[in-house]
Amino acid sequence: MSTRFERLSTLTGVLAVALWVAGLVIAQGLSNPPSDSASDAQVLAWVQDKTTYILLGGWLFMIGCACFIWFVGTLRGRLAAAEGGTGSVSTIAFAGGVTAAVFAMGLPGGDFAAAVNKSDISASTAGALHQAGTIFFAVTEISAIVMLAGVGAVALRTRVLPRWWAAVGLVLAIVLLVGPIGWLGVIFGLPAWTLVTALLALRRTRAVDAPATAPAAA
């Protein structure tokens, strides 16, 4: 993998966070979603009234999840190279990241499906699809624990990422384990971890590339 391509691949982590934020702002902030206690009829009315926001926001969020898969694949390459051998822990971390991303796509998926079929679904179906996000959220949370633990374990041993950041990731994994506050780790902690990890990895790529380009420049 060329250094330039690796840098661009690492930036997919930054892009993922940007798309997540944009998607949530559009799908949740601009659409004024119904409360948890809303009736099925109210959910259907919301879907029919805010279709554009739901579809656009959900689509951007899901593209962000696809970018995250690319990012964790790039990160897995770095971890495996540093870990050596079969790279088993790196592979476990990668599997956790991909699973988290796939189930995160389902977070807006229920409302997205309802919006696509808004003229052909019943109120009860719209309500059920709206509540389905809770299941996907829980699986995303558990899967992210596997990813964070794997990345933290490899980084602590190899210093492929700063040890202090590896410790932060492990603390975040512990937060995700605690049900009552775990949702905070998904909504705020995971995007922040992704952004900082991408920037740290990018900085290390530039540091490695600098000695190689210096003789040519001379």
N, C-alpha and C positions, 0 to 999 in steps of 0.2 A: 504494500500500500504506500503510495507516494505521500510525502509529508503534506503537500497541499491538499490532497484529497482527504487525508486524515483530519486536517484542520476543519475542512468544510463539513465532514461527517460529525465531528465533535460539536459544531455549531447547531446541529439539529436538536441538541438539548435545549439551547436557548430558544430556538424556533418553537419547540414543543410548548415551553412555558408561555411564550407570547400568544400562541394560538389557544391554549387553555384559557388564559385570561380573557382574550377577545371573545371566545365562545361563551364563557360564563356571563360576561357583561351583557352580551346580546340576548342570550337565551333566558337568563335569570334576571338581570338588572333591568332590561328594557321591556320585558314581557310581563312583569309584575305577576309572577306565578301564584296560584292559589295556595292557601295555607294547608297545613297537614290535616286539618279537620274539615276541609272542603268536601262537599258532596260530589258524587260522580257526575251529576249534571253540571255542577260548577266547573269541574275539570274539563269536561267536554266543551263547554261554552268558551273556556279560556283557550283551549287548543284551536277551536274554530276561529277565534278572534285574533289570536297572536301567531298564526301559522308561520308567517315569514320570519319572525324572530326565532321561533322554536327551530325551524329548519336550518336557517343560516347559522345560528349559534351552535346547534348540535353538530352540524357538519364541520365547522371550524374546530370544535373541541375534538372530534374524532380524528381529523387530520393531525391535530396535535399529538394524539396518542400514537398515530402511525410514525410521526417523527421521533417520538420517544423510543419506539422499538428500534429504529435505526441507531439512535444514540446509544442504547444499551448494548447493541451489537458491536458498535465501535468501542465502547468501554470494555466489553468482554475481551476484545482482542488485546487491549492494553493489559488487562488483569492477567490473562492467560500467559502473555509473554513474560510478565514479571513473576508469575507463580511458577512457571516451568512444569515439566512433567506432563501429566494428562490434563492439567488445568481444571480439575474436578470442581473446586470451589468456585472458580470463575464461571463455569458452566451452570452451576446451581444458581448463582446470582443472576445470570442471564435469563434462565428459565423463570425465575421469580419476577424479573422486570417485564418480560414479554407477557406473562400471565396477568400481571397488574395492568398493563397497557390494554390488553384485549378486553378484560372485564371493565376497565374504565370507559371503553367505547360504549358499553352498555348503559352507562349512567344517563346520558341524554337519549339513549336508544328507544326507551319506551315512549316518551313524549314525541320523539321524532317519528316513530311508526304511527302514532295516533294522528299526528299532523298530516302525514302523507295520506292517510285513509280517513280523514276527518268527516267525509260525507257518507262513509259506509260503515261506521262503527257505532256501537251503542254507548250509552253513558257508562255502563258498568265496565265495558272493555277499556274505555279511555281511563277510567279510574284505576283499573288493575294495571294497565301499562304505566301509569304515572307512579304507582307504588313499587313497580319492579326494580326501580333504581336502587332501592334499599339493599336488595340482594347483591347486586353488582358492586355496590359500595363496600359491603363487608368482604367480599372476595378480593377486591382491589387492595383493601387494607392488609389482609393476611398475606397476600402475595408480595406486597411491598416489603414486608418484614423479612422475607427470604432474601430479596435482592439486597436490602440494606445490610443485613448480617453478612452476606457473602462478600460484598464489596468491602465492608469494614474489616473483615477477617484478612482478606488478601492485602489490603492497604497497610494494615498494622504490621504485617509480617515483611512486606516487600518495600514499603514506602513509595509505591507507584502513585499514591496520593499522599498528601501530608498526613501524618499520624493524628494531628489534632482534628482534622476533618473526618478521618476514619472514626474517631471517637464520637464526633457529633452525629455521624450516621448511625452508630450503634445505639446512642441515646434515643434518637428518633425511632429506631426499631422498637425499643422498649416502650416508648410512648404509644406506638401503634398497638402494642400488646394490651394496653389498658383500655378496655371497652369504652368507659364513659368519656375519655378524652382522646381516644384514638382518632376520631373524626377530624380533630384539629391537625393531627399529623398528616392526614391525607390532603386536606384542603390547603393548609398553609405550609406544612413542613416538607412534603414531597416536592412541590414546585420549587421551593427555595433550595432544597438539596440538589435538585436537577440543575438549576441555574448555576449554583456555585461549583458543583462538580464539573460541569462543562467548562466553566471559565478556568478552573484550576488545571484541568487536562489540557486546555488550549495553551495555557501559559507554559506548561511543561513541554508541549510539542514545539513551541517556538524556541525554548531553551535548548532543546536537543538539536533543532535545525540550525541554530546560530553558528556553532562551531563548524558545521559542514559547509556553510555558505561563506564563512569568513575567508578561507584561503582563496576561493574563487574571486571574491571581491578584491583581495589583495593583488 
